[in-house]
Amino acid sequence: MMPMNREEALAVAHQVLEYAEQLRSDPKVPEIPAAFADDDNFLQYHQNSLELRSIVSAFAKGDLSVTISAKGFIAGSCKALQANLRHMTWVVQQIENGDYTQRIDFLGEFSKFFNRMAVRLKTTIDDLHQKEEALTALAVSLQQEARRRSAALRELKKSEQRFKYLAHHDPLTGLLNRRSFFSFAEMGLESASSLNEPCFVCLLDVDDFKKFNDTFGHLEGDRALQHVVKHSLNALRQSDIMGRYGGEEFIFLLTSLGEGNGYTAADRVRHTIESHAFLLENGAAVPLTASIGVAIIPPDESTDDYAPTLRAGIAQADAALYEAKAQGKNRVCMAR
């Protein structure tokens, strides 16, 4: 090769610089000048430059997996940058996993602000955990309070139902108490009168009950009354109304029977009681009997107040009960 003069050398240098500038700044890789197509040194420079372009492009896209095989200061700096960026990625992953103690110290001002961010993030997360624990404790407390209030409300409703039941029923036998029986019986009389049908009011008294109590005690007496009620209800219809009148006396109202069936229905009750002996706690059987007085109450659509009519009928049934007792007990007597 002929030696070049200064002008020729400058022209070659400018051509190399122009190519290097294009390789550095243009997105598209420039063509290798024809004058250097067979120059090994130029081709090696070209290859190293392309590798550095590829590394920088990969870093710009966040790809830190590229292999750096080039040597020299720039390649070494790229390797150091790649290692630092990989370490920063690992630090971020550790922070993501909850390790807020990680710090970086190789990116100058970025490291300082990054580390401050990690500290503040840890403080924020700790505050959130504390608030979460407080909210969880509050939620548990509210749930417990809600359960307590629900339980109290259920108990209150049960108590209300018990009080309503006790207000209308005899606590020993479960029958209607006297006041409630009168209310239901008056409605029964009104309904029967609207159908032009008679009703029957019956008073039942357990025979010789005082003697029973004196002999076997009041606890057995209570059980005996429950026994009488159980078998009386079995002998009555569901439409019949029965209540406790007082002591060992019970009252019931019979409807839709016709003129002559009140006696038959009452005697069925008496016979059922007589047919089922009462068993004491010790297993001994004790016979029980009852006397019943029956009065007929004819229909009356001329009044809206059936209380006097009911009281009159009860007075007649009471007189018939007294007569049944006088005739020897364990019998049914109709009012005259």
C-alpha positions as CSV (number, residue, x, y, z in Angstrom):
1,M,0.0,0.0,0.0
2,M,1.3,3.4,-1.0
3,P,2.0,5.8,1.8
4,M,-0.7,8.4,2.2
5,N,-0.2,12.1,2.4
6,R,-1.8,14.3,5.1
7,E,-4.9,15.1,3.1
8,E,-5.5,11.4,2.2
9,A,-5.0,10.4,5.9
10,L,-7.4,13.0,7.0
11,A,-10.0,11.9,4.5
12,V,-9.7,8.3,5.8
13,A,-10.0,9.5,9.4
14,H,-13.0,11.5,8.6
15,Q,-14.6,8.5,6.8
16,V,-14.0,6.4,9.9
17,L,-15.4,9.1,12.2
18,E,-18.5,9.5,10.1
19,Y,-19.1,5.8,10.2
20,A,-18.5,5.7,14.0
21,E,-21.0,8.6,14.5
22,Q,-23.6,6.8,12.4
23,L,-23.1,3.6,14.3
24,R,-23.4,5.5,17.6
25,S,-26.5,7.7,16.7
26,D,-28.5,6.1,13.9
27,P,-31.1,3.4,14.8
28,K,-30.2,1.6,11.6
29,V,-26.8,-0.1,11.4
30,P,-24.8,1.7,8.6
31,E,-23.2,-0.2,5.8
32,I,-19.5,-0.9,6.2
33,P,-17.5,1.4,3.9
34,A,-16.1,-0.5,0.9
35,A,-12.6,0.7,1.7
36,F,-12.8,-1.2,5.1
37,A,-14.7,-4.3,4.0
38,D,-11.6,-6.5,4.2
39,D,-9.9,-4.7,7.1
40,D,-9.8,-7.1,10.1
41,N,-9.3,-4.3,12.6
42,F,-12.2,-2.3,11.3
43,L,-14.4,-5.4,11.2
44,Q,-13.5,-6.2,14.8
45,Y,-14.3,-2.6,15.8
46,H,-17.6,-2.9,13.9
47,Q,-18.4,-6.2,15.7
48,N,-17.6,-4.7,19.2
49,S,-19.7,-1.6,18.4
50,L,-22.7,-3.7,17.4
51,E,-22.4,-5.7,20.6
52,L,-22.3,-2.5,22.7
53,R,-25.3,-1.2,20.8
54,S,-27.1,-4.5,21.5
55,I,-26.2,-4.3,25.2
56,V,-27.4,-0.7,25.6
57,S,-30.6,-1.5,23.7
58,A,-31.3,-4.5,25.9
59,F,-30.7,-2.4,29.1
60,A,-33.0,0.3,27.7
61,K,-35.8,-2.3,27.4
62,G,-35.1,-3.8,30.9
63,D,-33.5,-7.0,29.6
64,L,-30.6,-7.7,31.9
65,S,-30.0,-11.2,30.6
66,V,-27.8,-10.3,27.7
67,T,-24.3,-11.9,27.7
68,I,-21.4,-9.4,27.5
69,S,-18.4,-10.9,25.8
70,A,-16.7,-7.7,24.7
71,K,-13.7,-6.4,26.6
72,G,-12.5,-3.0,27.4
73,F,-13.5,-0.1,29.6
74,I,-17.0,0.4,28.1
75,A,-17.8,-3.3,28.1
76,G,-16.5,-3.6,31.7
77,S,-18.7,-0.6,32.7
78,C,-21.6,-2.3,31.1
79,K,-20.9,-5.5,33.0
80,A,-20.7,-3.5,36.2
81,L,-24.0,-1.7,35.4
82,Q,-25.6,-5.0,34.5
83,A,-24.5,-6.5,37.9
84,N,-25.8,-3.5,39.8
85,L,-29.1,-3.5,38.0
86,R,-29.5,-7.2,38.6
87,H,-28.7,-6.6,42.3
88,M,-31.3,-3.8,42.4
89,T,-33.8,-6.1,40.8
90,W,-33.1,-8.7,43.5
91,V,-33.4,-6.0,46.2
92,V,-36.8,-4.9,44.9
93,Q,-37.9,-8.5,44.9
94,Q,-36.9,-8.9,48.5
95,I,-38.8,-5.7,49.4
96,E,-41.8,-7.1,47.5
97,N,-41.5,-10.2,49.7
98,G,-41.6,-8.1,52.9
99,D,-37.9,-7.6,53.6
100,Y,-37.7,-3.9,54.1
101,T,-34.1,-3.9,55.4
102,Q,-32.6,-4.1,51.9
103,R,-30.6,-1.1,50.8
104,I,-28.6,-0.1,47.6
105,D,-25.5,2.1,47.5
106,F,-24.2,2.2,44.0
107,L,-26.5,4.6,42.2
108,G,-25.7,7.9,43.9
109,E,-28.7,10.1,44.4
110,F,-31.1,7.3,43.2
111,S,-29.7,5.0,46.0
112,K,-30.3,7.7,48.6
113,F,-33.9,8.2,47.6
114,F,-34.5,4.5,47.0
115,N,-33.3,3.8,50.5
116,R,-35.5,6.5,51.9
117,M,-38.5,5.0,50.0
118,A,-37.7,1.6,51.5
119,V,-37.7,3.1,55.1
120,R,-41.0,5.0,54.5
121,L,-42.5,1.9,52.9
122,K,-41.6,-0.2,56.0
123,T,-43.1,2.5,58.2
124,T,-46.3,2.7,56.1
125,I,-46.6,-1.1,56.1
126,D,-46.1,-1.3,59.8
127,D,-48.8,1.4,60.3
128,L,-51.1,-0.5,58.0
129,H,-50.5,-3.7,59.9
130,Q,-51.2,-2.0,63.2
131,K,-54.4,-0.5,61.8
132,E,-55.4,-3.8,60.3
133,E,-54.9,-5.5,63.7
134,A,-56.9,-2.8,65.3
135,L,-59.7,-3.1,62.7
136,T,-59.6,-6.9,63.1
137,A,-59.9,-6.6,66.8
138,L,-62.7,-4.1,66.4
139,A,-64.5,-6.4,63.9
140,V,-64.2,-9.3,66.3
141,S,-65.5,-7.1,69.1
142,L,-68.4,-6.0,66.9
143,Q,-69.2,-9.6,65.9
144,Q,-69.1,-10.6,69.6
145,E,-71.3,-7.7,70.5
146,A,-73.7,-8.5,67.6
147,R,-73.9,-12.2,68.8
148,R,-74.5,-11.0,72.4
149,R,-77.2,-8.7,71.2
150,S,-78.8,-11.4,69.0
151,A,-78.7,-13.8,71.9
152,A,-80.2,-11.2,74.2
153,L,-82.9,-10.4,71.6
154,R,-83.7,-14.1,71.2
155,E,-84.0,-14.5,75.0
156,L,-86.1,-11.4,75.2
157,K,-88.5,-12.8,72.5
158,K,-88.6,-16.1,74.4
159,S,-89.3,-14.3,77.6
160,E,-92.0,-12.2,75.9
161,Q,-93.5,-15.4,74.5
162,R,-93.3,-17.1,78.0
163,F,-95.0,-14.1,79.6
164,K,-97.7,-14.0,76.9
165,Y,-98.3,-17.7,77.4
166,L,-98.4,-17.4,81.2
167,A,-100.8,-14.5,80.9
168,H,-103.3,-16.8,79.2
169,H,-102.5,-20.2,80.6
170,D,-102.5,-22.1,83.9
171,P,-98.8,-22.8,84.6
172,L,-99.5,-26.3,86.1
173,T,-101.8,-27.8,83.5
174,G,-101.2,-25.7,80.4
175,L,-104.9,-25.0,80.1
176,L,-106.4,-21.6,79.5
177,N,-106.6,-19.7,82.8
178,R,-110.0,-18.5,84.0
179,R,-109.8,-15.0,82.4
180,S,-108.7,-16.4,79.0
181,F,-111.3,-19.1,79.1
182,F,-114.0,-16.5,79.6
183,S,-112.7,-14.5,76.6
184,F,-112.6,-17.5,74.2
185,A,-115.9,-18.9,75.6
186,E,-117.7,-15.6,74.9
187,M,-116.4,-15.7,71.3
188,G,-117.7,-19.3,71.1
189,L,-121.1,-18.3,72.3
190,E,-121.3,-15.4,69.8
191,S,-120.3,-17.7,66.9
192,A,-122.8,-20.4,67.9
193,S,-125.6,-17.8,68.2
194,S,-124.9,-16.6,64.7
195,L,-125.4,-20.2,63.6
196,N,-128.5,-20.6,65.8
197,E,-126.9,-23.4,67.7
198,P,-126.9,-24.1,71.5
199,C,-123.7,-24.5,73.6
200,F,-123.0,-26.5,76.7
201,V,-120.9,-25.2,79.6
202,C,-119.6,-27.9,81.9
203,L,-117.9,-27.7,85.4
204,L,-115.8,-30.7,86.3
205,D,-114.6,-31.4,89.9
206,V,-112.2,-34.2,90.8
207,D,-113.9,-36.3,93.5
208,D,-112.3,-36.4,97.0
209,F,-109.3,-34.5,95.9
210,K,-108.5,-33.0,99.4
211,K,-108.4,-36.6,100.7
212,F,-106.0,-37.5,97.9
213,N,-103.7,-34.6,98.7
214,D,-103.8,-35.4,102.4
215,T,-102.9,-39.0,101.6
216,F,-100.3,-38.7,98.9
217,G,-99.1,-35.1,99.2
218,H,-99.5,-32.0,97.0
219,L,-96.7,-33.0,94.5
220,E,-98.6,-36.1,93.6
221,G,-101.8,-34.0,93.7
222,D,-100.3,-31.7,91.0
223,R,-99.4,-34.7,88.9
224,A,-102.9,-36.1,89.4
225,L,-104.5,-32.9,88.1
226,Q,-102.2,-33.1,85.0
227,H,-103.4,-36.7,84.5
228,V,-107.0,-35.6,84.6
229,V,-106.4,-32.8,82.1
230,K,-104.5,-35.1,79.7
231,H,-107.4,-37.6,79.6
232,S,-110.1,-35.0,79.5
233,L,-108.5,-33.4,76.5
234,N,-108.3,-36.8,74.8
235,A,-112.0,-37.2,75.3
236,L,-112.8,-33.7,73.9
237,R,-112.7,-32.4,70.4
238,Q,-110.1,-29.8,69.2
239,S,-112.9,-27.3,68.8
240,D,-114.0,-27.6,72.4
241,I,-112.6,-25.0,74.9
242,M,-111.2,-26.2,78.3
243,G,-109.8,-24.1,81.1
244,R,-108.9,-24.4,84.8
245,Y,-111.6,-22.8,86.9
246,G,-109.8,-23.1,90.2
247,G,-108.2,-25.7,92.4
248,E,-109.4,-29.1,91.2
249,E,-112.2,-27.6,89.2
250,F,-112.1,-27.4,85.4
251,I,-114.5,-25.8,82.9
252,F,-115.2,-26.5,79.2
253,L,-117.5,-25.1,76.5
254,L,-118.9,-27.5,74.0
255,T,-120.3,-26.3,70.6
256,S,-122.0,-27.8,67.6
257,L,-123.5,-30.7,69.5
258,G,-127.2,-30.3,69.1
259,E,-129.8,-30.2,71.9
260,G,-129.2,-33.6,73.5
261,N,-125.5,-34.3,73.1
262,G,-124.0,-32.2,75.9
263,Y,-124.6,-34.9,78.5
264,T,-123.1,-37.6,76.3
265,A,-119.9,-35.5,75.6
266,A,-119.5,-34.7,79.4
267,D,-120.1,-38.4,80.3
268,R,-117.4,-39.4,77.8
269,V,-114.9,-37.2,79.7
270,R,-116.0,-38.6,83.1
271,H,-115.8,-42.2,81.8
272,T,-112.3,-41.6,80.3
273,I,-111.0,-40.3,83.7
274,E,-112.5,-43.3,85.5
275,S,-111.0,-45.7,83.1
276,H,-107.4,-44.5,83.5
277,A,-106.0,-45.0,87.0
278,F,-103.4,-42.5,88.1
279,L,-99.9,-44.0,88.7
280,L,-98.0,-42.6,91.7
281,E,-94.2,-42.1,91.5
282,N,-93.7,-45.4,93.2
283,G,-95.8,-47.1,90.4
284,A,-98.9,-47.8,92.6
285,A,-102.2,-47.2,90.7
286,V,-104.8,-44.9,92.3
287,P,-108.3,-44.7,90.8
288,L,-109.6,-41.2,90.2
289,T,-113.2,-40.1,89.4
290,A,-114.8,-36.8,88.6
291,S,-118.3,-35.2,88.9
292,I,-119.6,-33.0,86.1
293,G,-122.4,-30.4,86.0
294,V,-123.7,-29.4,82.6
295,A,-125.9,-26.5,81.5
296,I,-127.2,-25.7,78.1
297,I,-126.9,-22.1,76.8
298,P,-129.4,-21.5,74.0
299,P,-128.5,-19.2,71.1
300,D,-129.1,-15.5,71.6
301,E,-128.5,-13.0,68.8
302,S,-130.2,-10.2,70.7
303,T,-127.0,-9.2,72.5
304,D,-123.4,-8.3,71.8
305,D,-122.3,-9.0,75.4
306,Y,-122.2,-12.7,76.1
307,A,-120.5,-12.4,79.5
308,P,-123.7,-12.3,81.5
309,T,-125.1,-15.2,79.5
310,L,-121.9,-17.2,80.2
311,R,-122.0,-16.4,83.9
312,A,-125.6,-17.5,84.1
313,G,-124.8,-20.8,82.4
314,I,-121.8,-21.4,84.7
315,A,-124.1,-20.8,87.7
316,Q,-126.5,-23.4,86.4
317,A,-123.7,-25.9,85.7
318,D,-122.4,-25.3,89.3
319,A,-125.8,-26.2,90.7
320,A,-125.8,-29.3,88.5
321,L,-122.3,-30.2,89.8
322,Y,-123.5,-29.8,93.4
323,E,-126.3,-32.2,92.6
324,A,-123.9,-34.7,91.1
325,K,-121.9,-34.6,94.3
326,A,-125.0,-35.1,96.4
327,Q,-126.1,-38.1,94.3
328,G,-122.8,-39.9,95.1
329,K,-120.1,-38.4,92.8
330,N,-118.6,-39.9,89.7
331,R,-121.6,-38.9,87.6
332,V,-122.9,-36.2,85.2
333,C,-126.0,-34.1,86.0
334,M,-127.8,-31.7,83.7
335,A,-129.0,-28.4,85.0
336,R,-132.7,-28.2,85.4
